[in-house]
Amino acid sequence: MKKDTQLTKSYCGYVAIVGKPNVGKSTLLNHLLRQKISITSRKPQTTRHRILGVNSDGRYQCIFIDTPGVHATQKKTLNRIMNEAAVSAINDVDAVIFLVEKLNFKKADHQVLELLKVIKKPVLLVINKVDLIKVKSALLPHIKELSEFFDFSEVIPVSALGGHNLDYLEKVVKKHLPEGPFLFPEDQFTDRSLRFFASELIREKITRQLGDELPYDVTVEIEKFVEQEELIDIHGLILVDKKGQKKIIIGKNGDRLKSIGSSARQDMEKAFESKVMLRLWVKVKNGWADDDRALQSLGYMD
């Protein structure tokens, strides 16, 4: 009896999620994976690393790449590295999700579009946060206008946070995956380590609690990550650029640092499915965001 090869075919490919800062790329990735692997906040450029998110569904494995927001200013080495991470992600993928928001299409969006014009890959224009558009009748004319800028494979309105139309987006993405074997085990959802996620969760809490008070010159280094039978012992070092920033993070009587640690620990215990003992320290390291050696040791440079 002849075997039905259609039933045994599998499809696997890479899809980059690109866009200007703060359009919801990380939120979209988390909802597509139904797992939180990319930190979020209202502050632009929260995502600094290129993160892989793996979604295995039946015969399809889609490897999403969450990229830092593409921005015009490159005042520091960190900014340049973030831009390079976003740009390099689109060169070796099978399709690109170009994420924009609502009825906005500003200069920063045009800058991202210029990068996409030179690649020969399908580009899906995904309009996020459509649930926040007050005049719904304005959406169709906006889509028509954007379609004149570029030959998009498809234009898809969604709400990443609300989950609106994400099922359809997933169906469209699958159409662009090439035939081939899975590159990751079906139960693996990212290429990043628990140690990496620990540092990111701490940074997320700092950004969310102190986003208006601190600039971008804050990062987290995990100095100790020891998995025991019923406990994970984690030591996190928060690096800032100035003494005043250290005082802000510690807070009065250490209250702010305790709040950051408590919130991060709760998320870690949920994500790691284990009890966590978390200890945090704050250290001043002037100019770390513009120091190649420091950025290398902190994992920003591959």
Secondary structure, DSSP 8 states (H G I E B T S, - for coil): ----GGGT--EEEEEEEE-STTSSHHHHHHHHHTS--S---SSTT---S-EEEEEEETTEEEEEEE-----S---SHHHHHHHHHHHHHTTT-SEEEEEEETT---HHHHHHHHHHTTS-S-EEEEEE-GGG-S-GGGHHHHHHHHHTTS--SEEEE-BTTTTBTHHHHHHHHHHT--B---SS-TT--BS--HHHHHHHHHHHHHHHHHTTT--S-EEEEEEEEEE-SSEEEEEEEEEESSHHHHHHHH-GGGHHHHHHHHHHHHHHHHHHTSEEEEEEEEEE-TTGGG-HHHHHHTT---
